[in-house]
Amino acid sequence: MKSSRTIRAVALAGAAIGALALAGCSGGGSGTGSEGEVVLELVQSGDVNQGNGYAQLAEKYFDETGVRVEVVEVPNADLMTRLRTASQANDLPALAAAPSVDPAWTERLLDLTDIFDEVGIIDTLSVMDPSDDTVKALPTTLTSVGMFLNKSLWDQAGVTYPTSIDDAWTWDEFVDKSTQVVNATDAEYGAVMDSSAHRLRALLFEFGSEGVTEQEDGTWALDEEGAEALEYFKGMHDSGFMPASVWGAGDDPSATFKSGRVAAYMSGVWQIADFQANITDFEWVSVPLPAQPVTATNYGAASWIVAFDGTGVEEETLAFIEWLYSEENYREYCEISGCLPVLEGLEVTYGDDAYAFDLYNAEIAASPAISGVQTTNGVLFGYEGKVIDSEPLKDETVKYLNGEQTLEQTVENINTTSTEQLAD
């Protein structure tokens, strides 16, 4: 079965603060290897499926060209420091799959405009460097927030759930139904959500919020709808509907869901391949995100391919990127990794869970424009020289959930820190 990704064009209007974990590495893997072999170091941080996708494509590229692409995995928490250090030491890799761009190395980026124009990347993921109107970062894949259920628990409890955004539920309905599942089974929690601003923004958008946006006076602020969503989120924790240990103490939400004792999991499309391979004790299902009252997800680039000048293998690097984004090879990457494509109109075969990818596409298409700007704004901020090493929306929400401050203090701190980071 094939799923054709369609997405309505949305303007890059509006603003939201990107969750800016920045990517990096120490170089040394690019250049000429033994017996004159050309080696391109590709640094990335992702799950097993993403890394496997790059690894398999690297093998194929070597067989076709004799150029070796060395895929280097770097923990996400280390990426910013590693790449900044590599830039300072003039030891950058050939290319990286980075969550965003960093002012420390934007001047070292190669121009990817010709490749961008040739391969047909969707317009909503187009970000030009305003200093010279060139494209220097290409989105790897499309990522989006979504909801999973432990289908076995819901079926055991006899509780129904929607399967299409045409029949979407509200958060109130979702909480009520999940609570019924908990009461009728041995489930411990109604839901768990990744401790991530990416997921939290989807919740805010569903409450009609625009998130943290620039105001007329140049400051940045969270709107009333966003504050209402945060209060609702805290209520789900205070009631025991959600485990306090995930956001409050850093417990692994995926492992919590995989334990089989949680009715629902708010995460994203990247989980599908992992669930297919690793959940064997129960059935799971993708369902529409709740709307309160807005149908919305939070979507954007999973990461950005960037290539660096001064490595001595610039031409070979550009040739590999062009090869990677060709229709045949890029489709293969998406099928291996189980992800949504960024090439307009590309058909990808997803097998048994094609319905889940169709659901994500439908939610993306139905979402307001603000749902698509987090990752593109992150790249733009980097071009503008704004260094963002923290995520105030998440950081202050954690303090609020842990009872360290009031809602009013939380909103004030989000506004103050965001303004300090982003105001011109």
C-alpha positions in Angstrom: 0.0 0.0 0.0 1.3 3.4 -0.8 0.7 6.6 1.1 1.0 9.9 -0.8 2.1 12.8 1.4 0.1 15.9 0.8 0.4 19.1 2.7 -1.3 22.4 2.2 1.0 25.4 1.8 1.2 27.5 4.9 3.0 30.8 5.3 6.1 31.0 7.4 4.2 33.7 9.3 4.1 33.7 13.1 6.9 32.9 15.4 7.6 30.2 18.0 10.8 29.5 19.9 12.6 26.5 18.4 13.8 23.7 20.7 17.3 24.3 19.7 19.6 21.4 20.5 22.4 22.1 18.1 24.4 19.4 16.3 28.1 18.8 16.1 31.2 16.7 16.1 34.9 16.7 16.2 36.2 16.3 12.7 39.0 14.2 11.4 36.9 11.7 9.4 36.6 13.6 6.2 39.3 13.8 3.5 41.5 11.2 1.9 41.8 7.8 3.6 43.9 4.8 2.9 44.9 4.2 -0.7 43.5 7.5 -1.7 39.9 6.7 -0.7 37.7 9.7 -0.2 35.9 9.7 3.2 33.0 11.9 4.1 32.2 12.2 7.7 28.4 12.5 8.3 27.5 13.3 11.9 24.0 12.7 13.2 22.1 12.1 16.3 19.0 10.0 16.1 17.4 6.7 16.9 18.5 3.3 15.6 16.2 3.5 12.6 17.5 6.9 11.4 21.1 5.8 11.8 20.4 2.5 10.0 18.9 4.5 7.1 22.0 6.6 6.7 24.3 3.5 7.1 22.5 1.5 4.4 22.5 4.5 2.0 26.2 5.0 2.8 26.9 1.4 1.7 25.0 1.8 -1.5 26.8 5.1 -2.3 30.2 3.4 -1.8 29.2 0.6 -4.1 28.2 3.1 -6.8 30.9 5.7 -6.4 33.8 4.4 -4.3 33.3 7.3 -1.9 33.0 6.2 1.7 30.5 8.0 3.9 31.3 7.4 7.6 28.2 7.8 9.7 29.2 9.1 13.2 26.6 8.9 16.0 26.8 11.7 18.6 24.5 11.9 21.7 22.1 14.7 21.2 23.1 16.3 24.5 26.7 16.6 23.3 26.1 17.9 19.8 26.3 21.6 20.3 29.5 21.6 22.3 31.2 19.1 19.9 30.4 21.0 16.7 31.3 24.4 18.2 34.6 22.9 19.4 35.2 21.4 16.0 34.5 24.8 14.3 36.9 26.6 16.6 39.6 24.0 15.9 39.0 24.2 12.2 38.1 20.5 12.2 34.5 20.3 11.0 33.1 17.2 9.3 32.1 17.1 5.7 28.4 17.3 6.7 26.0 16.8 9.6 22.3 16.1 10.2 21.8 18.9 12.7 18.7 19.9 14.6 19.4 23.5 13.7 22.2 25.9 12.7 24.6 27.6 15.1 26.0 31.1 14.7 29.4 29.6 15.6 29.6 28.0 12.2 27.0 29.5 9.9 29.8 31.3 7.9 31.3 27.9 7.1 28.1 26.5 5.5 28.1 25.5 1.8 25.4 26.8 -0.5 22.8 24.1 -1.1 20.4 26.3 -3.1 20.9 24.4 -6.4 20.1 21.1 -4.8 17.1 22.6 -3.0 15.7 23.9 -6.2 16.3 20.7 -8.0 14.8 18.1 -5.7 11.5 19.8 -4.8 11.4 20.2 -1.0 8.1 21.4 0.3 7.9 25.2 0.6 7.1 25.2 4.3 10.5 23.8 5.1 12.4 26.4 3.0 14.6 28.7 5.1 17.0 31.1 3.4 19.9 32.9 5.0 18.7 36.5 5.0 22.2 37.7 4.6 22.5 36.4 1.1 19.2 34.7 0.2 20.7 31.2 -0.2 19.6 27.8 1.2 22.3 26.3 3.4 20.3 23.7 5.3 18.1 21.0 3.8 15.4 19.2 6.0 16.1 15.5 6.4 12.6 14.3 7.1 9.3 15.6 8.3 8.6 15.0 11.9 5.2 15.5 13.7 3.7 15.0 17.1 1.0 12.4 17.5 -0.9 10.1 19.9 -0.6 6.4 20.4 -2.9 4.1 22.4 -2.3 0.8 24.1 -5.0 -0.8 21.9 -5.0 -4.0 24.0 -6.0 -2.0 27.1 -8.7 0.0 25.4 -10.2 -3.1 23.8 -10.1 -4.9 27.2 -11.9 -2.0 28.8 -14.4 -1.7 25.9 -13.7 2.0 25.5 -13.9 3.4 22.0 -11.6 5.9 20.4 -11.6 8.0 17.1 -9.5 6.9 14.1 -9.9 9.9 11.9 -9.5 13.7 12.5 -13.0 14.0 11.1 -14.1 12.4 14.3 -11.5 13.9 16.6 -12.0 14.1 20.4 -11.3 16.9 22.8 -8.8 16.8 25.6 -11.7 16.5 28.1 -13.1 13.5 26.2 -9.6 12.0 25.9 -9.0 12.3 29.6 -12.4 10.9 30.5 -12.0 7.9 28.2 -8.4 7.1 29.2 -9.5 7.3 32.9 -12.2 4.7 32.1 -9.5 2.5 30.7 -7.3 2.8 33.8 -10.3 2.0 36.0 -11.2 -1.1 34.0 -7.7 -2.6 33.6 -4.4 -2.9 35.4 -3.2 0.3 33.7 -1.4 2.7 36.1 -1.6 5.9 34.1 -4.0 7.4 31.6 -1.3 9.0 29.5 2.4 9.9 29.3 4.0 12.6 27.2 7.6 13.2 26.1 9.4 15.8 28.2 9.8 18.1 25.2 8.8 21.5 24.2 8.1 20.1 20.8 5.3 18.0 22.3 4.2 20.7 24.7 3.7 23.2 21.8 1.3 20.8 20.1 -0.8 20.9 23.3 -0.7 24.7 23.4 -1.8 24.9 19.8 -4.7 22.6 20.4 -5.9 25.0 23.0 -5.9 27.8 20.4 -2.6 29.3 21.5 0.0 30.7 19.2 2.7 29.8 21.7 5.5 32.2 22.6 5.4 34.9 20.0 6.9 38.4 19.3 4.8 41.3 20.5 4.4 44.7 18.9 6.9 46.2 21.4 9.6 43.7 20.5 9.2 41.5 23.6 8.2 37.8 23.4 5.2 36.5 25.4 3.0 33.5 25.9 -0.7 34.2 25.3 -3.7 33.5 27.6 -4.6 30.3 25.7 -1.1 29.0 26.3 -1.3 29.7 30.0 -4.7 27.9 30.1 -3.0 24.9 28.4 -0.2 24.8 30.9 -2.7 24.9 33.8 -4.6 22.0 32.2 -1.3 20.1 31.7 -0.5 20.5 35.4 -3.9 19.3 36.3 -3.2 16.0 34.5 -0.1 15.6 36.6 -1.6 16.6 39.9 -4.5 14.2 39.5 -2.1 11.3 38.8 -3.5 10.9 35.2 0.1 11.4 34.0 3.2 10.2 35.8 5.0 13.1 37.5 8.4 11.3 37.2 8.7 11.8 33.4 8.6 15.6 33.3 9.6 16.1 37.0 12.5 13.6 37.2 13.4 12.7 33.7 12.0 9.1 33.5 11.9 7.6 30.0 8.4 8.1 28.6 8.8 5.6 25.8 9.9 2.9 28.3 6.9 3.9 30.5 4.5 3.3 27.6 6.2 0.1 26.5 5.7 -1.3 30.0 2.1 -1.9 29.0 0.7 0.0 32.0 -0.1 3.3 30.3 -3.3 3.9 28.2 -1.9 6.5 25.9 1.4 8.1 24.8 1.8 11.6 23.2 5.0 11.4 21.2 5.5 11.4 17.4 5.9 9.7 14.0 9.5 8.6 14.7 8.1 6.1 17.2 6.3 4.0 14.6 9.4 2.0 13.4 10.5 1.4 16.9 7.1 0.2 18.0 6.9 -2.1 15.0 10.1 -3.8 16.0 10.0 -3.7 19.8 6.4 -3.8 21.1 5.4 -7.4 21.3 3.4 -7.7 24.5 0.4 -5.6 23.4 -1.1 -4.0 20.4 -0.7 -0.3 19.8 -2.6 2.1 17.5 -2.1 5.7 16.2 -5.1 7.9 16.9 -5.9 11.6 16.3 -4.6 14.2 18.7 -7.2 15.8 21.0 -8.5 19.2 20.0 -9.4 21.8 22.6 -10.9 23.0 20.2 -8.2 23.3 17.5 -7.0 20.4 15.4 -3.3 20.9 15.6 0.0 19.1 15.7 3.6 20.5 15.9 5.6 19.6 12.8 8.8 20.4 11.0 12.2 19.1 10.0 13.5 16.2 12.1 17.0 17.6 11.4 18.8 19.6 8.8 21.6 18.5 6.4 24.4 21.0 6.5 27.7 20.8 4.7 30.9 22.6 5.6 33.5 24.6 3.7 37.2 24.1 4.3 37.1 20.4 4.6 38.9 19.7 1.3 36.0 17.4 0.1 33.4 20.1 -0.7 32.6 18.9 -4.2 32.3 15.2 -3.1 30.0 16.3 -0.2 27.7 18.2 -2.5 27.6 15.3 -4.9 26.6 12.9 -2.1 23.8 15.3 -0.8 22.4 15.6 -4.4 22.5 11.7 -4.6 20.9 11.3 -1.2 17.9 13.6 -2.2 17.3 11.9 -5.5 13.8 10.4 -5.6 15.0 6.7 -5.6 17.5 7.1 -2.8 15.5 9.4 -0.6 12.4 7.1 -0.9 14.6 4.2 0.2 15.8 6.2 3.2 12.3 7.0 4.3 11.2 3.4 3.9 14.2 2.1 5.9 13.8 4.7 8.7 10.0 4.8 8.7 9.6 8.5 8.4 7.6 11.2 6.5 9.3 12.6 3.4 10.2 16.3 2.7 10.0 16.0 -1.0 6.7 17.3 -2.4 4.4 14.5 -3.7 6.8 11.6 -3.1 5.1 8.3 -2.5 6.6 6.1 0.1 5.6 2.4 0.9 4.9 2.0 4.6 3.4 -1.5 4.7 1.1 -2.6 7.5 1.0 0.8 9.3 0.4 3.1 6.3 -2.8 4.3 8.0 -0.6 5.9 10.8 1.4 7.9 8.3 -1.8 8.9 6.5 -3.1 10.1 9.9 0.0 12.2 10.5 -0.3 13.7 7.1 -3.9 14.6 7.6 -3.2 16.3 11.0 -0.3 18.3 9.4 -2.6 19.5 6.6 -5.3 20.5 9.0 -3.0 22.3 11.4 -2.8 26.1 11.7 0.3 27.9 10.2 1.9 28.3 13.6 2.3 24.5 13.9 5.0 24.4 11.3 7.4 27.2 12.3 9.3 25.8 15.3 12.2 24.1 13.4 12.3 26.7 10.6 12.5 29.5 13.1 15.3 27.7 14.8 17.4 27.8 11.6 16.4 31.5 11.0 17.5 32.4 14.5 20.8 30.8 13.9 21.4 32.8 10.8 20.5 36.0 12.7 23.2 35.2 15.3 20.8 34.3 18.1 22.4 31.7 20.4 19.7 29.8 22.3 21.1 27.3 24.8 17.9 26.8 26.8 14.2 26.2 26.2 12.3 28.4 28.6 8.9 27.0 27.7 10.0 23.5 28.9 12.3 24.6 31.7 9.8 26.8 33.4 7.0 24.3 32.9 9.0 21.7 34.7 9.4 24.1 37.7 5.6 24.7 37.6 4.8 21.0 37.5 7.1 20.4 40.5 5.4 23.1 42.5 8.4 25.4 42.6 6.4 28.4 41.2 2.9 29.5 40.3 1.4 29.7 36.9 1.8 33.5 36.9 5.4 33.2 37.8 5.9 30.5 35.1 4.4 32.7 32.4 6.5 35.7 33.5 9.7 33.7 33.5 8.9 32.2 30.0 8.3 35.7 28.7 11.4 37.3 30.3 13.9 34.6 29.3 12.4 34.4 25.7 12.7 38.1 25.3 16.3 38.0 26.5 17.2 35.3 24.0 15.3 36.6 21.0 14.6 40.4 21.2 16.6 42.4 18.6 
